[in-house]
Amino acid sequence: MAPEVAAHRGGFLSVFGARLRELPTVMGANVPYATDMLAAFLAGIAAAKMGLVERRGRNREWLRKVVVRWLPVGLADGVVAACCADGPLDSRWFLVGHTVSPLTAPALTASYACGPLLLLTGARPAAARVLAASGRMVLTPYLSQSLVLAFVLTGHSLGLHDRVGTAVVLARCALLYGSQLTLDAWLMEWVRYGPAGMVLRTVTLGRRPGRSPSPGSGPAAAEPLRVP
């Protein structure tokens, strides 16, 4: 552990070398889950094409049943996986925890999706619009989080890796996420998608995304946000 911490506190080449050394382990841990992740993507595409959120997003009773039934299953899986990966169970249980997770991950995903809808439906439309904007340009915030945290943690920038407590890290992550939500909502008044999303759509669709709405006209001028 100490050598890895020292490597991440070093200069750019030190951090880069540490990442290269970690790559085989990371790839080895994630490749077996490729089919699981592909299935999740396909399920999301199918749900979008079926208009599942549009049809069920306002049905509070249905949303409540999903959360009540499946959230305990997902949380129980999280506890099992944590015990297998980080103790008190030893390393022999590591693969057991990682085998259980894909089986119950859909339950936790459904709860995470329906829980916010249950809280926001009809009661907090402004908050729903903010979250909808972040969901529209989700790739850009995701990548920017990595850049910001790399700047804060690695040695060639602020070098705070393993120097601050968990509470400080969580507080700063909440501040970062809140700032991104605010920025995303503002950007959606000017563009359809974030920069990374536009690049991805250009590559995958083979053409440039449609023109952005005129300044101040809001997202409704281009493609309305679907907010329950």
C-alpha positions as CSV (number, residue, x, y, z in Angstrom):
1,M,0.0,0.0,0.0
2,A,2.8,2.5,0.9
3,P,4.6,2.2,-2.5
4,E,1.3,2.9,-4.3
5,V,0.6,5.9,-2.2
6,A,4.1,7.3,-2.7
7,A,3.7,6.7,-6.5
8,H,0.5,8.7,-6.7
9,R,2.1,11.5,-4.7
10,G,5.0,11.7,-7.2
11,G,5.3,13.5,-10.5
12,F,3.5,12.8,-13.7
13,L,5.7,9.9,-14.8
14,S,5.4,8.3,-11.3
15,V,1.5,8.5,-11.4
16,F,1.5,7.3,-15.0
17,G,3.7,4.3,-14.1
18,A,1.5,3.4,-11.2
19,R,-1.5,3.4,-13.5
20,L,0.2,1.2,-16.0
21,R,1.1,-1.3,-13.2
22,E,-2.5,-1.3,-12.0
23,L,-3.9,-1.8,-15.6
24,P,-3.6,-5.6,-15.8
25,T,-5.4,-6.0,-12.5
26,V,-8.1,-3.6,-13.4
27,M,-8.6,-5.2,-16.8
28,G,-8.6,-8.6,-15.3
29,A,-11.3,-7.6,-12.8
30,N,-13.5,-5.9,-15.4
31,V,-13.3,-8.0,-18.5
32,P,-15.4,-10.9,-17.0
33,Y,-18.2,-8.3,-16.4
34,A,-18.2,-7.2,-20.0
35,T,-21.3,-9.2,-20.9
36,D,-23.0,-8.0,-17.7
37,M,-22.4,-4.3,-18.6
38,L,-23.5,-4.9,-22.2
39,A,-26.7,-6.4,-20.9
40,A,-27.3,-3.3,-18.7
41,F,-26.7,-1.0,-21.7
42,L,-29.2,-3.0,-23.9
43,A,-31.7,-3.0,-21.1
44,G,-31.4,0.8,-20.8
45,I,-31.9,1.1,-24.6
46,A,-35.0,-1.1,-24.5
47,A,-36.5,0.9,-21.6
48,A,-35.9,4.1,-23.5
49,K,-37.5,2.8,-26.7
50,M,-40.5,1.5,-24.7
51,G,-40.9,4.9,-23.0
52,L,-40.8,3.3,-19.6
53,V,-40.1,6.5,-17.7
54,E,-42.7,8.4,-19.6
55,R,-45.3,5.7,-19.0
56,R,-44.5,4.9,-15.4
57,G,-42.6,7.9,-14.1
58,R,-45.7,9.6,-12.7
59,N,-47.2,6.4,-11.2
60,R,-46.1,6.9,-7.6
61,E,-47.6,3.6,-6.4
62,W,-45.6,1.7,-9.0
63,L,-42.4,3.6,-8.2
64,R,-43.0,2.9,-4.4
65,K,-43.4,-0.8,-5.0
66,V,-40.2,-1.0,-7.0
67,V,-38.2,0.7,-4.3
68,V,-39.8,-1.2,-1.4
69,R,-39.3,-4.6,-3.1
70,W,-35.9,-4.3,-4.7
71,L,-33.9,-1.8,-2.6
72,P,-33.4,-4.3,0.3
73,V,-32.2,-6.9,-2.2
74,G,-29.6,-4.4,-3.6
75,L,-28.5,-3.2,-0.3
76,A,-28.0,-6.7,1.0
77,D,-25.9,-7.5,-2.0
78,G,-23.8,-4.4,-1.3
79,V,-23.2,-5.6,2.3
80,V,-22.2,-9.1,1.0
81,A,-19.8,-7.7,-1.6
82,A,-18.2,-5.3,0.9
83,C,-17.7,-8.1,3.4
84,C,-16.1,-10.3,0.8
85,A,-13.8,-7.6,-0.7
86,D,-12.8,-5.5,2.4
87,G,-13.4,-7.8,5.4
88,P,-14.2,-9.4,7.8
89,L,-14.1,-12.3,5.2
90,D,-10.7,-13.1,3.9
91,S,-9.5,-13.0,0.2
92,R,-10.9,-16.4,-0.5
93,W,-14.4,-14.8,-0.6
94,F,-13.4,-12.0,-3.0
95,L,-14.7,-13.7,-6.1
96,V,-17.9,-14.8,-4.3
97,G,-18.8,-11.2,-3.6
98,H,-18.1,-10.2,-7.2
99,T,-20.2,-13.1,-8.4
100,V,-23.2,-12.1,-6.4
101,S,-23.1,-8.4,-7.4
102,P,-24.0,-8.9,-11.1
103,L,-27.0,-11.1,-10.1
104,T,-28.5,-8.4,-7.9
105,A,-27.3,-5.2,-9.5
106,P,-30.5,-4.8,-11.6
107,A,-32.4,-4.6,-8.3
108,L,-30.3,-1.8,-7.0
109,T,-30.3,0.0,-10.4
110,A,-34.1,-0.1,-10.5
111,S,-34.3,1.3,-7.0
112,Y,-31.8,4.1,-7.8
113,A,-33.8,5.0,-10.9
114,C,-37.3,4.9,-9.2
115,G,-36.3,6.5,-5.9
116,P,-35.5,10.0,-7.2
117,L,-38.5,9.9,-9.4
118,L,-40.7,9.0,-6.4
119,L,-39.2,12.0,-4.5
120,L,-39.4,14.5,-7.3
121,T,-42.6,13.6,-9.2
122,G,-45.0,16.4,-9.1
123,A,-43.5,18.0,-5.9
124,R,-40.1,19.5,-7.0
125,P,-40.2,20.2,-10.7
126,A,-37.3,22.6,-10.5
127,A,-35.0,19.9,-9.0
128,A,-36.2,17.5,-11.6
129,R,-35.2,19.8,-14.4
130,V,-31.7,20.2,-12.9
131,L,-31.3,16.4,-12.7
132,A,-32.7,16.1,-16.2
133,A,-30.1,18.5,-17.6
134,S,-27.3,16.5,-15.9
135,G,-28.7,13.3,-17.3
136,R,-28.7,14.8,-20.8
137,M,-25.0,15.6,-20.7
138,V,-23.9,12.8,-18.4
139,L,-20.7,11.9,-20.2
140,T,-19.2,15.4,-19.9
141,P,-19.7,15.6,-16.0
142,Y,-18.4,12.0,-15.7
143,L,-15.2,12.8,-17.5
144,S,-14.7,16.2,-15.8
145,Q,-15.0,14.6,-12.4
146,S,-12.0,12.4,-13.3
147,L,-10.0,15.4,-14.4
148,V,-10.9,17.4,-11.3
149,L,-10.1,14.5,-8.9
150,A,-6.8,13.8,-10.8
151,F,-5.8,17.4,-10.3
152,V,-6.7,17.3,-6.6
153,L,-5.2,13.9,-5.7
154,T,-2.2,13.3,-7.8
155,G,1.3,14.4,-7.0
156,H,1.9,16.4,-10.1
157,S,-1.0,18.7,-9.0
158,L,-2.2,19.2,-5.4
159,G,-1.0,15.8,-4.2
160,L,-3.7,15.2,-1.6
161,H,-3.9,11.5,-2.2
162,D,-4.3,9.7,1.2
163,R,-3.7,13.1,3.0
164,V,-7.3,14.0,3.9
165,G,-10.0,12.1,5.8
166,T,-13.1,10.5,4.4
167,A,-15.5,13.2,5.7
168,V,-13.4,15.9,3.8
169,V,-13.4,13.9,0.6
170,L,-17.2,13.3,0.8
171,A,-17.9,17.0,1.5
172,R,-15.7,18.1,-1.4
173,C,-17.3,15.5,-3.7
174,A,-20.8,16.8,-2.8
175,L,-19.6,20.4,-3.6
176,L,-18.2,19.2,-6.9
177,Y,-21.4,17.4,-7.8
178,G,-23.6,20.4,-6.8
179,S,-21.4,22.7,-8.9
180,Q,-21.7,20.4,-11.9
181,L,-25.5,20.2,-11.5
182,T,-25.7,24.0,-11.6
183,L,-23.4,24.3,-14.6
184,D,-25.3,21.6,-16.5
185,A,-28.6,23.3,-16.0
186,W,-27.1,26.6,-17.3
187,L,-25.5,24.9,-20.3
188,M,-28.8,23.2,-21.3
189,E,-30.1,26.7,-22.0
190,W,-27.5,27.0,-24.8
191,V,-26.7,23.5,-26.1
192,R,-28.4,20.1,-26.5
193,Y,-25.5,18.0,-25.3
194,G,-22.2,18.5,-23.4
195,P,-18.9,18.6,-25.4
196,A,-18.0,15.0,-24.8
197,G,-21.6,13.9,-25.7
198,M,-21.4,15.8,-29.0
199,V,-18.1,14.2,-29.9
200,L,-19.5,10.7,-29.1
201,R,-22.7,11.3,-31.1
202,T,-20.6,12.6,-34.1
203,V,-18.4,9.5,-34.0
204,T,-21.2,6.9,-33.5
205,L,-23.8,8.5,-35.8
206,G,-21.4,9.6,-38.5
207,R,-22.7,13.1,-38.5
208,R,-22.8,16.2,-36.4
209,P,-25.6,16.7,-33.9
210,G,-28.4,19.1,-34.7
211,R,-27.9,22.8,-34.3
212,S,-28.1,24.2,-30.8
213,P,-31.0,26.5,-29.8
214,S,-30.4,30.2,-30.0
215,P,-29.1,31.7,-26.8
216,G,-31.7,32.2,-24.2
217,S,-34.3,30.1,-26.0
218,G,-33.8,27.1,-23.7
219,P,-33.8,23.4,-24.5
220,A,-37.4,23.4,-25.5
221,A,-36.4,25.1,-28.8
222,A,-34.4,22.1,-29.8
223,E,-35.5,19.0,-28.0
224,P,-37.6,19.1,-24.9
225,L,-36.3,17.6,-21.7
226,R,-38.6,14.7,-20.6
227,V,-39.2,15.5,-16.9
228,P,-41.9,13.7,-15.0
